[in-house]
Amino acid sequence: MTTDVHFLSAYNEVIFENFNSVLKQNLLFQTQIKFLEERVKVVPDLQGKLTDYDEIFKKNDILQHEVNVLTREIIDLKSELNSKDGVIKNLNKEDADKHRLQAALNTQAKDLGALKLESSKQKEYISQLEDMIPKKKKLIKELVIIEEKNTDIPKFESGGSF
């Protein structure tokens, strides 16, 4: 019986060790199951956060696209502003040229008006002189006639001495 007791004792020890081992595994599995259940409860929150992040990323992509579009618009507007600035500078240069030409034209018009006035005065003077020519011719003829009649009047020649 001693062998039986020994056998039973060893058998009970093996059963006890197996029971302890199974119990430990069972406790470990139950702990892992509980831990996974807690994690499974967090999954919907994480999925919600993931969806929120996806929306944020999509909005960020949309905002980045809008920023790119606005940046292109700003570049286009700056280019348009530069070209219009060049046009304005050319217009200002053309306006300055027009003003300079208009001033020269006005000066020439004033000079032309003065010349016309002087020309009309000279024409009037010429017509007065022309009116006087027949009278002078008549006077000269009369003087010639008077000289011919008055041959008695001594004539003095220049260049003589006293």
C-alpha positions in Angstrom: 0.0 0.0 0.0 2.8 2.3 0.4 3.3 2.3 -3.2 -0.3 3.0 -3.7 -0.1 5.8 -1.3 2.9 7.0 -2.9 1.3 6.7 -6.3 -1.9 8.4 -5.1 0.2 11.1 -3.5 2.1 11.7 -6.7 -1.1 11.4 -8.6 -2.8 14.0 -6.4 0.3 16.2 -6.8 0.1 15.9 -10.6 -3.6 16.6 -10.6 -3.1 19.6 -8.2 -0.3 20.9 -10.5 -2.5 20.4 -13.6 -5.4 22.0 -11.8 -3.2 25.0 -10.8 -1.9 25.2 -14.4 -5.4 25.0 -15.8 -6.6 27.5 -13.3 -3.8 29.9 -14.1 -4.5 29.6 -17.8 -8.2 30.1 -17.2 -7.5 33.2 -15.1 -5.1 34.5 -17.8 -7.6 33.8 -20.6 -10.4 35.5 -18.5 -8.1 38.5 -17.9 -7.3 38.7 -21.6 -11.0 38.4 -22.5 -11.9 41.2 -20.0 -9.1 43.3 -21.4 -10.2 42.7 -25.0 -13.8 43.5 -24.0 -12.7 46.9 -22.6 -10.7 47.5 -25.8 -13.7 46.5 -28.0 -15.7 49.1 -26.1 -13.1 51.7 -27.2 -13.2 50.6 -30.9 -16.4 52.6 -31.8 -14.9 55.7 -30.2 -11.7 55.1 -32.1 -13.6 54.6 -35.3 -15.5 57.8 -34.6 -12.3 59.6 -34.0 -10.9 58.0 -37.2 -13.9 59.2 -39.1 -13.5 62.7 -37.6 -9.8 62.7 -38.6 -10.7 61.5 -42.1 -13.2 64.5 -42.3 -10.5 66.8 -41.0 -8.0 65.5 -43.5 -10.6 65.9 -46.3 -11.4 69.4 -45.1 -7.7 70.1 -44.9 -7.3 68.8 -48.4 -10.2 71.0 -49.5 -8.7 73.9 -47.7 -5.3 73.3 -49.2 -6.9 73.2 -52.6 -8.7 76.4 -51.9 -5.4 77.9 -50.7 -3.7 76.8 -53.9 -6.6 78.3 -56.0 -6.4 81.6 -54.1 -2.6 81.6 -54.4 -3.0 81.2 -58.2 -5.6 84.0 -58.2 -3.3 86.3 -56.3 -0.5 85.6 -58.7 -2.8 86.2 -61.7 -4.1 89.4 -60.0 -0.5 90.6 -59.4 0.4 89.9 -63.0 -2.7 91.8 -64.2 -1.9 94.7 -61.8 1.7 94.9 -63.2 0.4 94.9 -66.8 -2.2 97.6 -66.0 0.4 99.6 -64.1 2.6 99.4 -67.3 -0.4 100.6 -69.3 -1.0 103.5 -66.9 2.6 104.5 -67.1 2.4 104.4 -70.9 -0.8 106.5 -70.7 0.9 109.0 -68.4 3.8 109.2 -70.8 1.4 109.6 -73.7 -0.5 112.2 -71.8 2.7 114.1 -71.1 3.6 113.9 -74.8 0.1 115.1 -75.7 0.3 117.9 -73.3 3.7 118.9 -74.6 2.4 118.8 -78.2 -0.7 120.7 -77.3 1.4 123.4 -75.6 3.6 123.6 -78.7 0.5 123.8 -80.9 -1.0 126.5 -78.8 2.3 128.5 -78.9 2.4 128.1 -82.7 -1.3 129.2 -83.0 -0.5 132.4 -80.9 2.6 133.1 -83.1 0.5 132.5 -86.2 -2.2 134.9 -84.9 0.5 137.5 -84.2 1.9 137.0 -87.7 -1.5 137.3 -89.3 -2.1 140.6 -87.4 1.3 141.9 -88.4 0.7 140.7 -92.0 -2.7 142.6 -92.1 -1.0 145.7 -90.7 1.7 145.4 -93.4 -0.9 144.9 -96.1 -2.7 148.0 -94.9 0.5 149.9 -94.9 1.3 148.6 -98.4 -2.1 149.7 -99.6 -1.6 153.1 -98.1 1.8 153.2 -99.9 0.2 152.1 -103.1 -2.4 154.9 -102.7 0.4 157.3 -102.3 2.4 156.2 -105.3 0.1 157.8 -107.9 0.0 161.0 -105.9 3.9 161.0 -105.7 4.1 160.3 -109.4 1.8 163.2 -110.0 3.9 165.4 -107.7 7.1 164.2 -109.5 5.6 165.1 -112.8 4.6 168.5 -111.5 8.1 169.0 -110.1 9.6 168.0 -113.4 7.3 170.4 -115.2 8.1 173.1 -112.7 11.8 172.5 -113.2 11.5 172.7 -116.9 9.6 176.0 -116.6 12.1 177.4 -114.1 15.3 176.9 -115.9 16.3 180.2 -114.4 16.8 178.7 -111.0 20.5 178.0 -110.4 21.3 174.4 -109.8 23.9 173.5 -107.3 25.9 170.5 -107.8 27.3 168.7 -104.9 30.9 168.1 -104.3 31.8 171.8 -104.7 33.7 174.0 -102.3 33.2 177.5 -101.2 
